Amino acid sequence: MLNANFKKPKSLLSQGTTNSKTAKNSLDTFILYLSPFNQNSFGINICPKASPGCVASCLFTAGRGRFSNVITARTNKTDFLLSDKIGFLTMLKNELVKISNKAVKEKKQIAIRLNGTSDLDFIGMAKSQLNFDFLSLPNLVFYDYTKIYGKALKYKEAKNYILTLSLAENSNLNDIKAALNLGINVSAVFKNEIPGNLLGFPVIDGDKTDIEMLQYNGVILGLKAKGKAKKDKTGFAIIDLNKYNF
C-alpha cells in the first residue's frame, strides 16, 4: 500500500450539471474526475494508453478544472485510489448503490461516467477487489471514452456499459478500423469543421451531448478541438482528412 498526504474525500462522484457539455444530457449524469496521466503524488500513469497529443491537449484544466481547489480535489481522489484501492472502491460502490436506489425509486435511468479524466477499468477492479459488479446495479447506464482497444472489446456486449475508442493521432488506426467494423463507436477530434464521414464511416456530432454514444453503434463521434487542442501540432486534432483513408 502506498502512502500519501491526502484527505479522504467526502464523495467521489460529481453531478454532470457542473460540466457544460454533460449538462445537456437527457439523463441525469454523475462523473468521476481524477487527475489524468501521471499528475498525482506517486507519478503513476492512470491513462496507460495516453498518446503525446492526448496528454498535451487534455481537458483536465478546462472549465472548472482550471481552479486550484478543483485540481487539488481531483488529485486528492487519485491519491486516495492509489493509496487505498479497496477503500476507494468501497466508497464508489456505496455512492453508486445510493444513486441506483434513487433511480429505481423515481423510475428513471441515470448515466454514470467513471472515467471523466482517467482511463481505468473500474468495473473489473470492483469485481476483483470487492467481488461486486457495478453493472448489476439497476437503472444505471455506464459510458466512457478509452484509448484501450482491449477494454472496448471486453465490454462490447455489455448492455449498460458503452465504451467509445478514441483515435490517437494516427497511431492506433488498426484498432480504430477493427473497432468500427465490430460496431464499436470511435471518437476523433477535428481542428476545423467536422466532416460527414471519415474512414468510410459516418461522423456524428459528439459535442451535442456527452451521451451521444448511447444512441449509435459503429459511428465516429466528431469532437471539435477545445482548449489546448486548438493549438495541437501532434496530429491529435485532425486537420488533413486525406491521411485517414484506408
C-alpha positions in Angstrom: 0.0 0.0 0.0 1.3 3.4 -0.9 1.2 6.4 1.4 0.3 9.9 0.6 -0.7 13.1 2.4 -4.3 13.1 1.2 -7.6 13.9 3.0 -10.2 11.3 2.4 -12.8 13.0 0.2 -16.5 13.3 1.3 -17.6 12.0 -2.0 -16.1 10.8 -5.3 -18.8 11.4 -8.0 -19.7 14.8 -9.3 -23.1 15.8 -10.8 -23.0 16.3 -14.5 -24.5 19.7 -14.2 -21.1 21.1 -13.3 -19.9 20.4 -16.9 -21.4 22.4 -19.8 -21.5 19.5 -22.2 -22.7 16.9 -19.7 -25.4 19.4 -18.5 -27.1 18.9 -21.9 -27.5 15.2 -21.3 -31.1 13.9 -21.5 -30.3 11.7 -18.4 -29.1 12.9 -15.0 -25.4 12.2 -15.0 -22.6 11.6 -12.5 -18.9 11.7 -13.3 -15.8 10.6 -11.5 -13.0 13.1 -12.1 -9.4 12.2 -11.2 -6.0 13.7 -12.1 -5.1 12.3 -15.5 -1.9 10.7 -16.8 0.8 10.9 -14.0 -0.5 14.0 -12.3 -0.6 12.5 -8.8 1.7 12.3 -5.8 3.2 9.0 -7.0 3.7 9.8 -10.6 1.6 6.7 -11.6 0.0 6.8 -15.0 -3.7 6.2 -14.8 -4.2 6.7 -18.5 -2.0 3.9 -19.7 -2.5 4.4 -23.5 -2.4 8.2 -23.4 -0.7 9.5 -26.6 1.5 12.6 -26.6 -1.2 14.6 -28.2 -3.8 13.4 -25.7 -1.6 14.3 -22.8 -0.8 17.8 -24.2 -4.4 18.5 -25.1 -6.1 17.1 -22.0 -9.1 19.0 -20.8 -8.2 18.4 -17.2 -7.7 22.1 -16.7 -10.6 23.2 -18.8 -13.7 24.8 -17.4 -14.0 24.4 -13.6 -10.9 22.2 -13.8 -8.7 25.3 -14.1 -9.4 26.3 -10.5 -6.8 25.3 -7.9 -9.3 23.9 -5.4 -10.8 21.6 -8.2 -7.3 20.4 -9.2 -6.5 19.7 -5.6 -9.7 17.8 -5.1 -9.1 15.6 -8.1 -5.5 14.9 -7.2 -6.7 14.0 -3.7 -9.1 11.5 -5.1 -6.4 10.0 -7.2 -4.0 9.7 -4.3 -6.8 8.0 -2.3 -7.3 5.4 -5.1 -3.6 4.7 -5.4 -3.1 4.5 -1.6 -6.2 2.6 -0.6 -7.8 0.9 -3.6 -10.3 -1.1 -1.6 -11.4 1.9 0.5 -11.8 3.9 -2.7 -13.8 1.3 -4.5 -16.0 0.7 -1.4 -16.8 4.4 -1.3 -17.6 4.4 -5.0 -19.8 1.3 -4.6 -21.8 3.0 -1.8 -22.3 6.1 -3.9 -23.4 4.1 -6.9 -25.8 2.0 -4.8 -27.4 5.2 -3.5 -27.8 6.6 -7.0 -29.2 3.4 -8.2 -31.7 3.2 -5.4 -32.8 6.8 -6.2 -33.1 5.9 -9.9 -35.3 2.9 -9.1 -37.5 4.9 -6.8 -38.0 7.6 -9.3 -38.4 5.1 -12.2 -35.7 6.6 -14.4 -32.2 5.9 -15.8 -29.1 7.7 -14.6 -25.9 7.9 -16.6 -22.5 7.2 -15.0 -19.1 8.1 -16.4 -16.4 6.7 -14.2 -13.5 8.0 -16.4 -14.1 11.7 -16.8 -10.3 12.3 -16.8 -8.8 8.8 -16.5 -8.8 5.5 -18.3 -9.1 2.7 -15.8 -11.2 -0.4 -15.6 -13.3 0.3 -12.5 -15.8 -2.4 -13.4 -13.0 -5.0 -13.4 -11.4 -3.6 -10.3 -14.7 -3.8 -8.3 -15.2 -7.4 -9.4 -11.7 -8.4 -8.3 -11.3 -6.3 -5.2 -14.9 -6.3 -3.9 -16.5 -9.2 -5.6 -19.2 -6.8 -6.8 -20.4 -6.0 -10.3 -21.2 -2.3 -10.7 -23.1 -3.2 -13.9 -25.6 -5.2 -11.8 -27.0 -2.0 -10.3 -30.4 -1.4 -11.8 -31.4 1.7 -13.7 -27.8 2.9 -14.2 -26.1 3.1 -17.7 -22.4 3.5 -17.7 -20.3 5.1 -20.5 -16.7 6.1 -21.1 -14.1 7.1 -23.6 -11.0 4.9 -23.8 -7.8 4.5 -25.8 -7.5 0.9 -24.7 -8.9 -1.3 -27.5 -8.9 -4.4 -25.3 -11.2 -2.6 -22.8 -13.6 -1.5 -25.5 -13.7 -5.1 -26.8 -14.1 -6.6 -23.3 -17.3 -4.7 -22.7 -18.7 -4.7 -26.2 -21.6 -7.0 -25.3 -22.4 -5.2 -22.0 -25.9 -3.8 -22.2 -25.3 -1.0 -19.8 -21.7 0.0 -20.4 -20.9 1.7 -23.7 -17.3 2.4 -24.5 -16.0 4.7 -27.2 -12.5 4.1 -28.5 -10.5 7.3 -29.1 -8.4 8.0 -32.2 -4.8 8.8 -31.2 -3.0 10.9 -33.8 -2.8 8.2 -36.5 -1.0 5.7 -34.1 -3.9 3.3 -33.5 -5.6 3.2 -36.8 -5.6 -0.6 -36.9 -7.5 -0.7 -33.6 -9.9 2.0 -34.8 -10.7 0.1 -38.0 -11.3 -3.1 -36.1 -13.5 -1.4 -33.6 -15.7 0.3 -36.2 -16.1 -3.0 -38.1 -17.3 -4.6 -34.8 -19.8 -1.9 -34.2 -17.8 -0.1 -31.5 -18.1 3.7 -31.6 -14.9 5.8 -32.2 -14.2 9.4 -31.3 -12.0 11.8 -33.3 -11.0 15.4 -32.6 -11.1 17.9 -35.5 -9.3 21.2 -35.7 -11.6 22.6 -38.3 -15.1 21.6 -39.5 -16.4 18.1 -38.6 -16.8 16.1 -41.8 -19.8 14.0 -42.7 -17.7 10.8 -42.9 -14.2 9.5 -42.2 -12.6 6.2 -42.9 -15.8 5.2 -44.7 -17.9 5.6 -41.6 -20.5 8.3 -40.7 -19.4 11.1 -38.4 -22.0 12.4 -36.0 -21.8 15.5 -33.7 -20.2 14.1 -30.5 -20.4 17.5 -28.8 -24.2 17.7 -28.9 -24.3 15.9 -25.5 -21.9 13.7 -23.6 -24.1 10.7 -24.1 -24.5 10.7 -27.9 -22.6 7.4 -28.0 -25.6 5.7 -26.3 -27.7 6.1 -29.4 -25.3 4.6 -32.0 -23.1 1.7 -33.0 -20.1 1.8 -35.2 -20.0 5.5 -35.9 -17.4 8.2 -35.3 -18.2 10.8 -32.7 -16.7 14.1 -34.1 -15.4 16.4 -31.4 -14.3 20.0 -32.1 -10.8 20.8 -30.7 -11.1 22.6 -27.4 -8.7 24.3 -25.0 -5.1 23.3 -25.7 -6.2 21.0 -28.6 -6.8 24.1 -30.7 -3.1 24.7 -30.9 -2.2 21.0 -31.3 0.7 20.1 -33.6 1.0 16.4 -32.9 -1.9 15.3 -35.2 -4.2 14.7 -32.2 -6.6 17.2 -33.7 -7.2 16.2 -37.3 -6.5 18.8 -40.0 -5.7 16.7 -43.1 -8.6 14.3 -43.7 -6.6 12.6 -46.5 -4.4 10.9 -44.0 -7.3 8.9 -42.8 -8.1 6.8 -45.8 -7.6 3.0 -45.7 
